[in-house]
Amino acid sequence: MEENLMSGYDFEKHWNNAYQKTPIDSLGWYEEDPIPSMELISACNLPKDALIFNAGVGAPTLIEILLNKGYSNIVVNDISSAALTALKNTLTEYKHSQVQFIADDLTNPSELLNLKNVDLWHDRAVLHFFTIETQQKAYFDLIRKVMKPDGFVILAEFNLEGAKKCSGLDVFNYNEDMLQERLGTGFKLLKSFNYTYTQPSGGLREYVYTLFQRRA
Ligand SMILES: C[S@@+](CC[C@H](N)C(=O)[O-])C[C@H]1O[C@@H](n2cnc3c(N)ncnc32)[C@H](O)[C@@H]1O
């Protein structure tokens, strides 16, 4: 049976190993310049104090870019404390004191349940690891619980033509209709496009990027 369908598989350990074994700029999902995410974030026209939540953040350049642009209310989450430590290490002490770090499981949230009034939810390459219906349900329930009316949701996942595995785990591929169906009618699709990402190794990964807005 595939690894992530095995009951009791330790995802926290899996992801901690990934971040402990490999320098962050060699990870298969490392993106030096997060152009498609920034394009969608800019389209939201958020005030600088908007609450921006990064689900399954890893250790991307995106957080420093957002801080440099003056966004001052950033919350990041990962199941892996090693990822959060790696992210802190990319930031100066001053910058990481401006960010709230939450180690928690998006598919079985505890501390994340305290979030509220989120203006922007950003997920790149996280949701597609949730291959089981109950995991997906927990994830979308959390979005519906924490998002502000009019808040924005960016979901960037492997598309239907995309890879079937990442980091040795199975993935669940999406198109915008599947994301819309799971978010529900309370969210409307504002933009979507396919995007080919080039890995540090030169491999290509096909994504669908989507921007939704919660109806008021
Ligand atoms: C492929 S990486 C993408 C990281 C980052 N979003 C990026 O684009 O660089 C997937 C990330 O999701 C995190 N993750 C996986 N399952 C998770 C879960 N159940 N809850 C929170 N984070 C999770 C992993 O630790 C990892 O950092």
Ligand as a Chemical Component Dictionary entry (heavy atoms), coordinates in Angstrom:
data_LIG
# 
_chem_comp.id                   LIG 
_chem_comp.type                 NON-POLYMER 
_chem_comp.pdbx_formal_charge   0 
_chem_comp.three_letter_code    LIG 
# 
loop_
_chem_comp_atom.comp_id 
_chem_comp_atom.atom_id 
_chem_comp_atom.alt_atom_id 
_chem_comp_atom.type_symbol 
_chem_comp_atom.charge 
_chem_comp_atom.model_Cartn_x 
_chem_comp_atom.model_Cartn_y 
_chem_comp_atom.model_Cartn_z 
_chem_comp_atom.pdbx_ordinal 
LIG C1  C1  C 0  5.835  20.462 -0.726 1  
LIG S1  S1  S 1  5.994  21.327 0.744  2  
LIG C2  C2  C 0  5.495  22.986 0.265  3  
LIG C3  C3  C 0  6.009  24.021 1.240  4  
LIG C4  C4  C 0  5.617  25.484 0.889  5  
LIG N1  N1  N 0  4.191  25.669 0.908  6  
LIG C5  C5  C 0  6.201  25.914 -0.417 7  
LIG O1  O1  O 0  5.466  26.174 -1.360 8  
LIG O2  O2  O -1 7.429  25.981 -0.485 9  
LIG C6  C6  C 0  4.586  20.785 1.701  10 
LIG C7  C7  C 0  4.571  21.399 3.080  11 
LIG O3  O3  O 0  3.360  21.041 3.739  12 
LIG C8  C8  C 0  3.647  20.722 5.077  13 
LIG N2  N2  N 0  2.580  19.813 5.541  14 
LIG C9  C9  C 0  2.322  18.569 5.093  15 
LIG N3  N3  N 0  1.260  18.045 5.729  16 
LIG C10 C10 C 0  0.820  19.004 6.589  17 
LIG C11 C11 C 0  -0.246 19.061 7.533  18 
LIG N4  N4  N 0  -1.063 18.017 7.712  19 
LIG N5  N5  N 0  -0.406 20.187 8.256  20 
LIG C12 C12 C 0  0.443  21.258 8.086  21 
LIG N6  N6  N 0  1.470  21.240 7.216  22 
LIG C13 C13 C 0  1.663  20.132 6.472  23 
LIG C14 C14 C 0  5.022  20.051 4.975  24 
LIG O4  O4  O 0  5.712  19.983 6.193  25 
LIG C15 C15 C 0  5.707  20.922 3.949  26 
LIG O5  O5  O 0  6.352  22.027 4.523  27 
# 
loop_
_chem_comp_bond.comp_id 
_chem_comp_bond.atom_id_1 
_chem_comp_bond.atom_id_2 
_chem_comp_bond.value_order 
_chem_comp_bond.pdbx_ordinal 
LIG C1  S1  SING 1  
LIG S1  C2  SING 2  
LIG S1  C6  SING 3  
LIG C2  C3  SING 4  
LIG C3  C4  SING 5  
LIG C4  N1  SING 6  
LIG C4  C5  SING 7  
LIG C5  O1  DOUB 8  
LIG C5  O2  SING 9  
LIG C6  C7  SING 10 
LIG C7  O3  SING 11 
LIG C7  C15 SING 12 
LIG O3  C8  SING 13 
LIG C8  N2  SING 14 
LIG C8  C14 SING 15 
LIG N2  C9  SING 16 
LIG N2  C13 SING 17 
LIG C9  N3  DOUB 18 
LIG N3  C10 SING 19 
LIG C10 C11 SING 20 
LIG C10 C13 DOUB 21 
LIG C11 N4  SING 22 
LIG C11 N5  DOUB 23 
LIG N5  C12 SING 24 
LIG C12 N6  DOUB 25 
LIG N6  C13 SING 26 
LIG C14 O4  SING 27 
LIG C14 C15 SING 28 
LIG C15 O5  SING 29 
# 
